[in-house]
Amino acid sequence: MKKYLLLALLTLPFFSNAQRWKKNRKEIVYSAGGANFLGDLGGANQIGTNFVKDLEMSMTRPSIGGGYRYRVHPYFFVKGSAYWGRIKSSDFLTSEDARRSRELTFRSNIFEVSGQLEYTLIQQKDGHHYKIKHVKGWKSFMVQPYFFVGFGLVYFNPKALYNNKWTALQPLGTEGQGIDPGTKKYTRITACFPVGLGFRYSISKKYTIGLEYGYRYTLTDYMDDVSTNYYDPKAIGQAYGPAAEYFSDPSGNPTGYATAGQQRGDPKDRDGYMFAFVTLNYKLGKTYKTRAKF
């Protein structure tokens, strides 16, 4: 009995410390930064490439967001978030002849709601931050790198300028949607799959700041209103009006690239977008106190 009692006394501090991560499990997350887009428009000065090879940094636009983060394990968190951003691209940014000759351009506000699972490489600890010898408690890890994956929904609405007015492109059926038998206009809501990485830096027991980068794979190729082939502009104009006829081929087909049936986009590569954020995390609830021993 004495041996068991001694063992219990020795292991009690270990189990006490092991459960302290449950004391501050809830956080509010604030995010602000930039958004960018990877799709059929613009890009590098070559035939369309995938992912970052086609990224146009000059098209980075603002983004903001917020969320709720909950700790389910010493190394795992779940997070629910809502983000707004703006994406934009233009064929005038590339010197690749076939893409530049299309003269297509767009911008869109995007609204994302997503859930994410985070894995932290270093267990987050909420000890003291004093660099004083013989202080009771443990020092917290100041930097915590992490990875995340998730699932969400994103709303987009590509627009372009017509007579100095930003005009929504989806209702115009610019690739013959709704005219060509068996086709219909694309939906402006699609699934997205966030994946990324980041790190947080503890500045107090309540606050951490950090940087986060995340890419979003989507299930649509129409975030920029471009995906398949050209359709007869006259037929589009008769069905949807002069703006639709113009946006189906803004170039006026001067080079022969834009004849009906010719490739306008690449439906094999779906669109994606990315967020890069500076984050501020605020822990909810009370934090336990540590006393300094001098």
Sequence and secondary structure as in RCSB ss.txt:
>XXXX:A:sequence
MKKYLLLALLTLPFFSNAQRWKKNRKEIVYSAGGANFLGDLGGANQIGTNFVKDLEMSMTRPSIGGGYRYRVHPY
FFVKGSAYWGRIKSSDFLTSEDARRSRELTFRSNIFEVSGQLEYTLIQQKDGHHYKIKHVKGWKSFMVQPYFFVG
FGLVYFNPKALYNNKWTALQPLGTEGQGIDPGTKKYTRITACFPVGLGFRYSISKKYTIGLEYGYRYTLTDYMDD
VSTNYYDPKAIGQAYGPAAEYFSDPSGNPTGYATAGQQRGDPKDRDGYMFAFVTLNYKLGKTYKTRAKF
>XXXX:A:secstr
 HHHHHHHHHHHHHHHHHTGGGSS EEEEEEEEEEEEESSSS SSSS   GGGG  GGG EEEEEEEEEEEEETT
EEEEEEEEEEEEEEEGGG   HHHHTT  EEEEEEEEEEEEEEEESS     B    TT SS B  SEEEEEEEE
EEEEEE  EEEETTEEEESGGG TT TTTSTT     SEEEEEEEEEEEEEESSSSEEEEEEEEEEEES S TTS
  SB   HHHHHHHH HHHHHHH TT SSSSTTSTTSB S TTS  EEEEEEEEEEEE S         
